[in-house]
Amino acid sequence: MNKSRGVVLQRLLEESCLLSPHESIDFPLLKIMLQRYYGLSGQVKRLASEKGVTLRLATASSEYLVKVSPSDEPESVTALQTAVMRYLDDTAHALPVQRIELTLDGSDSIPIDMSDGTRRILRVFRFVEGVLWEQINSSVEQLTKLGDTLGQVNSALRLFEHPAAARNIVYDIRHFHHWAGLVEYTPDPHRRLLAKRAFRLFDEVVLPSLPNLEMQVIHGDYAPNNVVVDPHSDVFVKAILDFGDTVRSAVIFDPANAVAHLVGRTQDHPWQDAFAFVAGYEQSRPINESELPLLPVAALARLTMLALIRYWKAEQAPDQREELLAEAETYWTSLERAMGVPLDDVIARFRYRADDAGT
């Protein structure tokens, strides 16, 4: 591993709160605070979460999502996540962004002073019924709507600013070149070669352009597990969840994050779903022509990140190793299929995407 890159990666993991141990929560205390500050009581169930604590609260009449920030997450970062959701609610209310439930006195969060001297932030969100995007096989029309919704979010956030948005997080594609050290966690030589090819492409195509890319605050993780949809509705997108990776970065990386989850799902047409998604995205947020060639490379970088992080996590959480390695294998298969299409052909299709998306 390149020593300097390894040091940077370690720092990025720390700043992203991914090195925190599995955190517990005092359920009796949490229930008292929910009743005192929100007037809510009911059954709570812990949900899987990469960091912090996430619970589902079922009251007699409604359901809510309860989140407690990680112990090592700066309050300013939690405030950023809340601020961007409030901003979209205020300035683009029609957008399907998950709503924050205010306390009885109108606050959007409550600090919890823990016995170990740390302070964590309690927030409550309205639970959105529906299915996750990842749970359905989206049609071309639905993928276009998903892309259009992200385009609307990026358009709405053009003028949004927050001091904490300048933070560094490990999942931001602009830091991909620092991930090279994680390749050593991959036991399969063929997979390592795929990853190294993705790094070479990124270093050649994206890295030199980083200083000149259009920048703004982006969602950062518009992924199939963060969007609630209704397959039976013409509107389709019901709610955008989890602004935990919100950051100021290159705008092109937001659609690239989503495209990474769409490529390689079929052997015959590895990029077909991506063309439909990007066509929809550009209905609301056209991509700069000079940045378009970077989109597929950035997507391949993100897909490589998704695979590599599973191996790293498997080392950190041996009890989840089998599941994580299975997920990694899925990403490697998608990456190999996507890389089987000449990059020039992919870029050419994106250039004519608006006319024949998905065909």
C-alpha positions as CSV (number, residue, x, y, z in Angstrom):
1,M,0.0,0.0,0.0
2,N,1.2,3.5,-0.8
3,K,1.9,4.8,2.7
4,S,0.7,8.4,2.1
5,R,-2.5,7.1,0.5
6,G,-3.0,4.7,3.3
7,V,-2.8,7.5,5.9
8,V,-5.3,9.6,4.0
9,L,-7.7,6.6,3.7
10,Q,-7.4,6.0,7.4
11,R,-8.2,9.6,8.1
12,L,-11.2,9.5,5.7
13,L,-12.6,6.4,7.4
14,E,-12.3,8.2,10.8
15,E,-13.9,11.4,9.6
16,S,-16.7,9.3,8.1
17,C,-17.3,7.7,11.5
18,L,-16.8,4.2,10.0
19,L,-14.3,3.2,12.6
20,S,-16.7,3.5,15.5
21,P,-17.5,0.3,17.4
22,H,-21.1,-1.0,17.3
23,E,-22.9,1.4,19.5
24,S,-25.6,0.6,22.0
25,I,-28.4,2.9,23.2
26,D,-30.2,3.2,26.5
27,F,-33.7,2.3,25.4
28,P,-35.5,3.4,28.7
29,L,-33.8,6.8,28.4
30,L,-34.6,7.0,24.7
31,K,-38.3,6.3,25.4
32,I,-38.4,8.9,28.1
33,M,-36.9,11.5,25.7
34,L,-39.3,10.6,22.9
35,Q,-42.2,11.1,25.2
36,R,-40.9,14.2,26.9
37,Y,-39.8,16.1,23.7
38,Y,-42.0,14.6,21.0
39,G,-45.0,13.4,22.9
40,L,-44.4,10.0,21.2
41,S,-44.6,6.5,22.8
42,G,-44.8,3.0,21.4
43,Q,-42.8,0.0,20.3
44,V,-39.3,0.6,19.0
45,K,-37.3,-1.8,16.8
46,R,-33.7,-1.4,16.0
47,L,-32.8,-1.4,12.3
48,A,-29.5,-2.1,10.5
49,S,-27.4,1.0,10.2
50,E,-23.8,1.6,9.0
51,K,-23.2,4.1,11.8
52,G,-25.1,5.5,14.7
53,V,-28.4,4.0,15.9
54,T,-31.6,3.8,13.7
55,L,-34.9,2.6,15.1
56,R,-38.5,2.2,13.9
57,L,-41.1,3.6,16.3
58,A,-44.6,2.4,16.0
59,T,-47.2,4.4,18.0
60,A,-50.9,3.8,18.2
61,S,-51.6,6.0,15.1
62,S,-48.3,6.4,13.2
63,E,-44.8,5.2,12.5
64,Y,-41.6,7.1,12.7
65,L,-37.9,6.6,12.0
66,V,-35.7,7.5,15.0
67,K,-32.0,8.3,14.6
68,V,-29.3,8.8,17.1
69,S,-26.1,10.2,15.7
70,P,-22.7,8.3,16.1
71,S,-20.8,9.2,19.2
72,D,-17.9,10.5,17.1
73,E,-19.9,12.5,14.6
74,P,-19.4,16.2,15.0
75,E,-22.6,18.1,15.8
76,S,-22.0,20.3,12.8
77,V,-22.2,17.3,10.5
78,T,-25.5,16.2,12.0
79,A,-26.7,19.8,11.7
80,L,-25.7,19.7,8.0
81,Q,-27.9,16.7,7.3
82,T,-30.8,18.3,9.0
83,A,-30.3,21.6,7.4
84,V,-30.3,20.3,3.9
85,M,-33.6,18.4,4.5
86,R,-35.1,21.5,6.0
87,Y,-33.9,23.6,3.1
88,L,-35.5,21.3,0.5
89,D,-38.7,21.2,2.5
90,D,-38.8,25.0,2.6
91,T,-37.7,25.8,-1.0
92,A,-38.8,22.8,-3.0
93,H,-41.6,21.3,-0.9
94,A,-43.0,19.3,-3.8
95,L,-39.8,17.2,-3.8
96,P,-40.4,13.8,-2.1
97,V,-37.8,14.3,0.7
98,Q,-38.4,12.5,4.0
99,R,-39.8,15.0,6.5
100,I,-38.3,15.8,9.9
101,E,-40.7,15.6,12.8
102,L,-40.4,18.6,15.1
103,T,-40.3,18.5,18.9
104,L,-43.2,19.8,20.9
105,D,-41.4,23.2,21.1
106,G,-40.5,23.3,17.4
107,S,-36.9,22.1,17.4
108,D,-35.6,19.7,14.8
109,S,-33.3,17.7,17.1
110,I,-32.5,17.0,20.7
111,P,-29.0,16.6,22.2
112,I,-28.4,13.6,24.5
113,D,-25.6,13.9,27.0
114,M,-24.3,10.4,27.5
115,S,-22.7,9.0,30.6
116,D,-19.4,8.6,28.9
117,G,-19.2,12.4,28.3
118,T,-20.1,12.4,24.7
119,R,-23.1,14.1,23.2
120,R,-25.3,12.5,20.6
121,I,-28.2,14.0,18.6
122,L,-31.7,12.6,18.5
123,R,-33.9,13.2,15.5
124,V,-37.2,11.8,14.4
125,F,-38.5,11.4,10.9
126,R,-41.8,10.6,9.5
127,F,-41.9,7.0,8.3
128,V,-42.8,6.5,4.6
129,E,-44.7,3.4,3.7
130,G,-43.8,1.8,0.4
131,V,-41.1,-0.4,-1.1
132,L,-37.5,0.5,-1.6
133,W,-36.2,1.1,-5.2
134,E,-33.9,-1.9,-4.7
135,Q,-36.8,-4.2,-4.1
136,I,-38.3,-3.9,-7.6
137,N,-37.1,-4.3,-11.2
138,S,-37.6,-0.8,-12.5
139,S,-38.9,-0.1,-16.0
140,V,-37.3,2.4,-18.3
141,E,-40.0,4.9,-17.5
142,Q,-39.5,4.4,-13.8
143,L,-35.7,4.8,-14.1
144,T,-36.3,8.0,-16.0
145,K,-38.4,9.3,-13.1
146,L,-35.8,8.3,-10.6
147,G,-33.2,10.2,-12.6
148,D,-35.4,13.2,-13.0
149,T,-36.0,13.4,-9.2
150,L,-32.3,13.4,-8.5
151,G,-31.9,16.1,-11.1
152,Q,-34.6,18.2,-9.3
153,V,-32.8,17.7,-6.0
154,N,-29.5,18.9,-7.5
155,S,-31.2,21.9,-9.1
156,A,-32.8,22.8,-5.8
157,L,-29.5,22.6,-4.0
158,R,-27.6,24.9,-6.3
159,L,-27.6,27.8,-3.8
160,F,-27.5,25.8,-0.6
161,E,-24.5,26.4,1.6
162,H,-23.4,25.1,5.0
163,P,-20.1,25.3,6.8
164,A,-19.9,21.5,7.4
165,A,-20.5,20.7,3.7
166,A,-16.8,21.2,3.1
167,R,-16.0,18.0,5.1
168,N,-14.2,15.0,3.7
169,I,-16.0,11.7,3.6
170,V,-14.6,8.4,2.4
171,Y,-17.4,7.7,0.0
172,D,-17.0,10.9,-2.0
173,I,-15.8,9.8,-5.4
174,R,-13.2,12.6,-5.6
175,H,-11.2,10.6,-3.0
176,F,-11.3,7.3,-4.9
177,H,-7.6,7.4,-5.7
178,H,-6.9,7.0,-2.0
179,W,-8.8,3.7,-1.9
180,A,-6.0,1.8,-3.7
181,G,-4.8,0.3,-0.5
182,L,-8.1,-1.6,0.0
183,V,-7.3,-3.7,-3.1
184,E,-5.1,-5.9,-0.9
185,Y,-8.2,-7.1,0.9
186,T,-9.4,-8.7,-2.3
187,P,-8.2,-12.4,-2.5
188,D,-9.1,-13.1,-6.1
189,P,-6.3,-12.0,-8.6
190,H,-8.9,-11.3,-11.4
191,R,-10.9,-9.0,-9.1
192,R,-7.7,-7.2,-8.2
193,L,-7.0,-6.6,-11.9
194,L,-10.5,-5.2,-12.4
195,A,-10.0,-2.8,-9.5
196,K,-6.6,-1.7,-10.7
197,R,-8.1,-1.0,-14.1
198,A,-10.8,1.2,-12.5
199,F,-8.0,3.1,-10.6
200,R,-6.1,3.7,-13.8
201,L,-9.2,5.0,-15.6
202,F,-9.9,7.3,-12.7
203,D,-6.3,8.6,-12.6
204,E,-6.3,9.2,-16.3
205,V,-9.8,10.6,-16.9
206,V,-11.2,12.1,-13.7
207,L,-8.4,13.0,-11.4
208,P,-6.9,15.7,-13.8
209,S,-10.3,17.3,-14.2
210,L,-11.2,17.5,-10.5
211,P,-10.2,21.2,-10.0
212,N,-12.4,22.3,-12.8
213,L,-15.6,20.4,-12.1
214,E,-18.8,22.2,-11.1
215,M,-19.2,21.9,-7.4
216,Q,-22.2,22.2,-5.0
217,V,-23.8,20.3,-2.1
218,I,-25.1,17.0,-3.3
219,H,-27.1,14.1,-1.7
220,G,-24.0,11.8,-2.0
221,D,-25.8,8.5,-1.8
222,Y,-28.9,8.4,-4.1
223,A,-29.0,4.7,-4.1
224,P,-31.6,1.9,-4.5
225,N,-31.7,1.5,-0.7
226,N,-32.3,5.2,-0.1
227,V,-35.4,5.8,-2.2
228,V,-38.9,4.7,-1.4
229,V,-41.1,4.1,-4.4
230,D,-44.7,3.2,-5.3
231,P,-44.8,1.0,-8.4
232,H,-48.5,1.5,-8.8
233,S,-48.3,5.4,-8.8
234,D,-47.5,7.6,-11.8
235,V,-45.4,9.7,-9.5
236,F,-43.4,6.6,-8.5
237,V,-40.8,8.3,-6.2
238,K,-42.3,8.6,-2.7
239,A,-39.4,9.6,-0.6
240,I,-35.6,10.3,-0.7
241,L,-34.0,9.0,2.5
242,D,-30.7,9.3,4.4
243,F,-28.8,12.5,3.7
244,G,-25.9,11.1,5.9
245,D,-23.4,11.4,3.0
246,T,-24.4,15.0,2.0
247,V,-21.2,16.8,1.0
248,R,-20.0,19.6,-1.2
249,S,-18.5,17.8,-4.2
250,A,-18.6,17.6,-8.0
251,V,-22.2,17.6,-9.2
252,I,-21.4,14.9,-11.8
253,F,-20.7,12.5,-8.9
254,D,-24.3,12.4,-7.7
255,P,-25.7,10.8,-10.9
256,A,-22.6,8.7,-11.0
257,N,-23.3,7.3,-7.6
258,A,-26.7,6.1,-8.8
259,V,-25.4,4.8,-12.1
260,A,-23.0,2.6,-10.2
261,H,-26.0,0.6,-8.9
262,L,-27.5,0.3,-12.4
263,V,-24.7,-0.9,-14.6
264,G,-23.9,-4.5,-15.2
265,R,-27.2,-6.0,-14.0
266,T,-27.6,-7.8,-17.3
267,Q,-25.0,-9.4,-19.5
268,D,-26.4,-8.3,-22.8
269,H,-27.0,-4.6,-22.1
270,P,-24.8,-3.6,-19.1
271,W,-25.4,0.1,-19.5
272,Q,-29.0,0.2,-20.6
273,D,-30.6,1.1,-17.3
274,A,-28.0,3.9,-16.8
275,F,-28.9,5.5,-20.1
276,A,-32.6,5.7,-19.0
277,F,-31.6,7.1,-15.6
278,V,-29.3,9.8,-17.0
279,A,-31.9,10.8,-19.6
280,G,-34.3,11.5,-16.8
281,Y,-31.7,13.3,-14.7
282,E,-31.0,15.7,-17.6
283,Q,-34.6,16.7,-17.9
284,S,-34.1,18.7,-14.7
285,R,-30.3,19.1,-14.4
286,P,-28.4,19.0,-17.8
287,I,-24.8,17.7,-17.5
288,N,-22.0,19.9,-18.8
289,E,-20.8,18.5,-22.1
290,S,-17.2,18.7,-21.0
291,E,-18.0,16.6,-17.9
292,L,-20.1,13.9,-19.6
293,P,-17.1,11.7,-20.4
294,L,-16.3,11.5,-16.7
295,L,-19.7,10.1,-15.8
296,P,-19.1,6.4,-16.7
297,V,-15.6,6.4,-15.2
298,A,-16.9,7.9,-12.0
299,A,-19.6,5.3,-11.9
300,L,-17.1,2.5,-12.3
301,A,-15.0,4.1,-9.5
302,R,-18.1,4.1,-7.2
303,L,-18.9,0.5,-8.1
304,T,-15.3,-0.5,-7.3
305,M,-15.7,1.3,-4.0
306,L,-18.9,-0.7,-3.2
307,A,-17.0,-3.9,-3.8
308,L,-13.8,-3.0,-2.0
309,I,-15.5,-1.7,1.1
310,R,-17.3,-5.1,1.6
311,Y,-14.0,-6.8,2.0
312,W,-12.8,-4.2,4.5
313,K,-16.0,-4.5,6.4
314,A,-15.7,-8.3,6.5
315,E,-12.5,-7.9,8.3
316,Q,-14.1,-5.5,10.8
317,A,-17.3,-7.6,11.3
318,P,-16.5,-11.3,10.9
319,D,-20.1,-12.2,11.9
320,Q,-21.3,-10.6,8.7
321,R,-18.5,-11.9,6.5
322,E,-20.5,-14.3,4.4
323,E,-23.2,-11.7,3.6
324,L,-20.6,-9.0,2.8
325,L,-18.5,-11.2,0.5
326,A,-21.7,-12.3,-1.4
327,E,-22.5,-8.6,-1.9
328,A,-19.0,-7.9,-3.1
329,E,-19.2,-10.7,-5.6
330,T,-22.4,-9.1,-7.1
331,Y,-20.6,-5.8,-7.5
332,W,-17.5,-7.5,-9.1
333,T,-19.8,-9.2,-11.6
334,S,-21.5,-5.9,-12.5
335,L,-18.1,-4.2,-12.8
336,E,-16.8,-6.8,-15.1
337,R,-19.9,-6.6,-17.3
338,A,-19.8,-2.8,-17.4
339,M,-16.1,-2.8,-18.3
340,G,-16.8,-5.2,-21.1
341,V,-18.3,-2.4,-23.1
342,P,-15.8,0.0,-24.8
343,L,-15.8,3.3,-22.9
344,D,-16.0,5.3,-26.1
345,D,-19.2,3.5,-26.9
346,V,-20.7,4.2,-23.5
347,I,-19.8,7.9,-23.8
348,A,-21.3,8.1,-27.3
349,R,-24.6,6.6,-26.1
350,F,-24.7,9.1,-23.2
351,R,-24.2,11.9,-25.7
352,Y,-27.4,10.8,-27.5
353,R,-29.2,9.6,-24.4
354,A,-32.1,12.0,-24.5
355,D,-33.3,10.7,-27.8
356,D,-33.2,7.0,-27.3
357,A,-32.8,6.2,-23.6
358,G,-33.2,2.5,-22.8
359,T,-33.4,1.3,-26.4
